[in-house]
Amino acid sequence: MRKKIVAGNWKMNMNLQDGVALAKELNETLTNEKPNCGVIICTPFIHLASIAQFLNQDVIGLGAENCADKEKGAYTGEVSAEMVKSTGAQYVILGHSERRGYYAETPEILKEKVLLALKNGLKVIFCIGESLEEREAGKQNEVVKAELEGSVFNLTEEEFKNIIIAYEPIWAIGTGKTATAEQAEEIHAYIRSIIAGKYGKEVAEDTTILYGGSCKASNAPELFAKPDIDGGLIGGASLKAADFMGIINAWK
């Protein structure tokens, strides 16, 4: 059975003290109320080492929101996959639409990042998804296919088992618009079919595909009820323990 996961992406929010407080609250709550799914929090780089010291990673996995496309060297301000791993983190988000859009990350750059993350023993939450213009032109399928082919379909079957896919329609991130459960299921099923075409049915059936894009406690049950939606990558609603728990509890 493939893993059901709810992952939080804190983005550029919360200072260290507030981040530590939130992680402690989640750690305590989830230790007491065993969740019915895997839970991951992906925090700013500076939070990782502090949070790793007390987080029970059997209950909550810890991840970074990005890593560099270079191994090491004179790249002022960058954080390598090896550094991320050394904090105690197990995951990294790569290919988020905000990184692609604001920081011009290309499929080629992301391919390098994925390889370095895997080389350093990190599991990758790899984001794909179309813009509003692409959705309106009916190009969503070709967009997600190209994003997979450009950055992760070079991996071996063994390597690909360390990839979690997050489908995030760019038009639904932080906009309050959500893809309907039907729209989301349709493209999740399509993504699984392309993975099956590349790696075979068994690998496709084992790949966790998350939905991201204005997912909250109110719409999570309907989204998670769909056969090809294995959880969510949550932005704003992961910044308050009660909101995040509301989504995690959608699996109950």
C-alpha distance (Angstrom), angle and dihedral (degrees) to the residues before:
residue distance angle dihedral
M1 . . .
R2 3.78 . .
K3 3.77 117.4 .
K4 3.79 121.5 -96.9
I5 3.80 109.8 -141.6
V6 3.78 139.5 -176.5
A7 3.81 110.3 -165.7
G8 3.80 127.0 -174.6
N9 3.81 121.0 -145.1
W10 3.81 106.7 -163.0
K11 3.83 93.2 -173.1
M12 3.84 113.8 -170.2
N13 3.80 95.7 -24.0
M14 3.79 136.5 117.8
N15 3.76 128.7 25.7
L16 3.79 118.4 -112.2
Q17 3.81 96.1 -90.6
D18 3.82 93.9 49.6
G19 3.80 91.7 44.3
V20 3.80 92.2 51.5
A21 3.82 90.2 48.5
L22 3.81 92.2 52.0
A23 3.81 92.8 46.7
K24 3.83 90.6 50.0
E25 3.80 91.3 50.4
L26 3.82 92.0 49.5
N27 3.81 91.7 44.9
E28 3.80 91.9 53.3
T29 3.80 95.2 43.5
L30 3.81 94.7 47.9
T31 3.81 93.3 44.1
N32 3.82 88.1 56.6
E33 3.82 98.0 39.2
K34 3.78 106.1 41.2
P35 3.82 107.0 -140.3
N36 3.82 122.3 -130.7
C37 3.80 91.2 -133.1
G38 3.79 141.6 38.4
V39 3.82 113.4 -83.5
I40 3.83 125.2 -155.1
I41 3.80 130.8 178.1
C42 3.81 118.6 -157.7
T43 3.78 110.2 -161.5
P44 3.81 138.3 178.0
F45 3.82 112.6 -76.5
I46 3.80 94.8 -106.9
H47 3.82 91.9 58.5
L48 3.80 97.1 52.9
A49 3.81 103.9 83.1
S50 3.82 93.7 42.3
I51 3.80 93.7 49.2
A52 3.82 94.1 43.2
Q53 3.81 89.8 62.4
F54 3.81 94.3 68.4
L55 3.81 105.7 17.6
N56 3.80 114.7 111.0
Q57 3.79 97.5 -136.5
D58 3.80 91.5 -165.4
V59 3.80 84.2 68.8
I60 3.83 103.6 30.0
G61 3.79 125.3 21.3
L62 3.80 118.2 -144.8
G63 3.79 124.6 -137.2
A64 3.80 143.7 170.3
E65 3.80 124.3 -124.5
N66 3.80 95.0 -130.0
C67 3.80 143.9 -14.2
A68 3.79 136.2 -155.4
D69 3.81 125.9 -85.5
K70 3.83 89.9 -135.3
E71 3.79 127.5 73.5
K72 3.82 97.3 -135.1
G73 3.78 141.7 -47.8
A74 3.78 142.2 87.9
Y75 3.82 97.7 -8.2
T76 3.79 102.5 126.0
G77 3.79 113.3 -148.4
E78 3.81 96.4 11.2
V79 3.82 125.5 122.2
S80 3.80 118.6 -146.7
A81 3.80 128.2 -141.3
E82 3.81 88.6 -114.9
M83 3.82 90.3 56.0
V84 3.81 91.1 49.3
K85 3.80 90.9 50.9
S86 3.81 92.0 47.3
T87 3.82 91.3 60.6
G88 3.80 90.5 63.4
A89 3.82 96.0 -100.3
Q90 3.81 118.5 142.0
Y91 3.82 102.1 -169.9
V92 3.79 141.4 45.9
I93 3.81 131.1 -166.0
L94 3.81 111.8 -134.9
G95 3.80 131.9 179.6
H96 3.79 97.2 22.5
S97 3.80 110.0 170.8
E98 3.81 89.8 -119.4
R99 3.81 89.9 58.3
R100 3.80 91.6 45.4
G101 3.81 92.7 46.0
Y102 3.81 106.2 37.0
Y103 3.81 98.9 30.3
A104 3.81 100.4 33.9
E105 3.81 95.6 -122.5
T106 3.79 107.6 178.9
P107 3.82 128.3 -156.0
E108 3.83 87.1 -104.5
I109 3.83 93.4 54.5
L110 3.80 90.1 46.1
K111 3.79 91.3 50.2
E112 3.83 88.4 57.7
K113 3.80 91.9 46.9
V114 3.81 92.1 50.8
L115 3.82 92.1 50.3
L116 3.81 92.6 48.9
A117 3.81 92.3 46.6
L118 3.82 91.7 51.7
K119 3.81 92.0 43.9
N120 3.80 88.3 56.9
G121 3.79 94.2 48.8
L122 3.80 98.7 -103.9
K123 3.79 123.0 139.9
V124 3.82 112.6 -131.4
I125 3.80 128.4 -133.8
F126 3.80 98.2 -158.7
C127 3.81 116.8 -162.0
I128 3.79 125.9 -148.1
G129 3.79 132.7 165.8
E130 3.78 146.9 128.2
S131 3.82 134.5 -102.8
L132 3.80 123.7 -117.3
E133 3.84 91.1 -100.8
E134 3.81 90.9 52.1
R135 3.81 91.8 47.6
E136 3.80 91.8 49.1
A137 3.81 89.9 49.6
G138 3.83 89.3 51.8
K139 3.82 91.4 -117.6
Q140 3.81 98.5 124.6
N141 3.82 94.0 109.7
E142 3.78 95.3 51.8
V143 3.82 91.2 45.2
V144 3.81 95.4 54.5
K145 3.80 91.5 42.1
A146 3.83 91.5 52.9
E147 3.81 91.2 47.7
L148 3.81 91.6 53.3
E149 3.80 93.0 44.4
G150 3.80 91.8 46.6
S151 3.79 98.4 53.9
V152 3.82 116.2 11.3
F153 3.81 111.0 22.1
N154 3.82 89.2 79.3
L155 3.83 87.6 70.9
T156 3.78 123.9 101.1
E157 3.80 117.6 -112.0
E158 3.82 89.0 -104.9
E159 3.82 92.2 52.1
F160 3.80 92.6 45.3
K161 3.82 89.8 60.5
N162 3.83 86.5 73.7
I163 3.80 92.5 59.4
I164 3.80 124.5 96.9
I165 3.81 112.6 -168.8
A166 3.80 120.3 -141.3
Y167 3.80 115.6 -165.2
E168 3.79 108.5 -155.2
P169 3.79 119.3 175.3
I170 3.82 100.0 -146.6
W171 3.81 89.9 -144.8
A172 3.82 89.7 62.3
I173 3.83 100.4 47.4
G174 3.78 110.9 111.1
T175 3.80 91.0 -23.2
G176 3.79 97.1 101.9
K177 3.81 87.8 -121.7
T178 3.78 112.6 119.1
A179 3.76 127.6 -168.6
T180 3.79 106.8 -113.0
A181 3.79 113.4 -104.0
E182 3.83 86.7 -108.4
Q183 3.84 93.9 52.1
A184 3.80 90.6 47.0
E185 3.81 93.8 47.6
E186 3.80 91.9 48.1
I187 3.81 93.8 56.4
H188 3.83 93.9 38.8
A189 3.81 88.5 55.4
Y190 3.81 89.5 48.2
I191 3.84 91.5 50.5
R192 3.80 90.0 50.4
S193 3.81 89.5 50.6
I194 3.84 92.5 53.9
I195 3.82 90.2 48.8
A196 3.82 87.9 50.9
G197 3.80 89.5 50.6
K198 3.80 90.3 53.8
Y199 3.82 104.3 34.9
G200 3.81 104.7 14.6
K201 3.79 134.2 -100.5
E202 3.80 96.5 -74.5
V203 3.81 94.7 56.6
A204 3.82 90.5 44.4
E205 3.80 91.1 52.0
D206 3.82 89.7 51.1
T207 3.82 95.6 48.5
T208 3.80 115.6 103.7
I209 3.83 111.5 -136.8
L210 3.81 115.7 -168.2
Y211 3.79 128.4 -163.1
G212 3.80 118.3 -133.7
G213 3.77 126.6 -178.9
S214 3.80 123.4 92.7
C215 3.80 93.0 -26.6
K216 3.81 111.3 166.2
A217 3.80 140.0 161.8
S218 3.81 91.3 -86.5
N219 3.82 97.2 56.5
A220 3.83 101.0 26.1
P221 3.84 96.1 87.8
E222 3.82 92.2 55.2
L223 3.82 92.8 45.5
F224 3.82 94.6 44.9
A225 3.81 91.6 49.2
K226 3.82 89.6 69.3
P227 3.82 114.5 99.9
D228 3.81 97.2 -126.4
I229 3.83 98.6 40.9
D230 3.80 108.5 91.1
G231 3.79 99.6 179.7
G232 3.77 139.9 -60.8
L233 3.79 145.4 -73.2
I234 3.78 100.9 -141.0
G235 3.80 126.9 -158.6
G236 3.80 120.8 173.6
A237 3.81 94.9 11.1
S238 3.83 90.9 59.4
L239 3.82 92.8 65.2
K240 3.81 95.3 76.5
A241 3.79 120.3 53.5
A242 3.82 94.3 -139.2
D243 3.82 93.3 50.9
F244 3.80 92.6 46.3
M245 3.81 92.4 46.6
G246 3.81 88.9 51.4
I247 3.81 89.0 61.0
I248 3.83 94.4 42.5
N249 3.82 89.1 51.6
A250 3.80 90.2 55.9
W251 3.83 84.1 83.7
K252 3.82 91.3 62.1
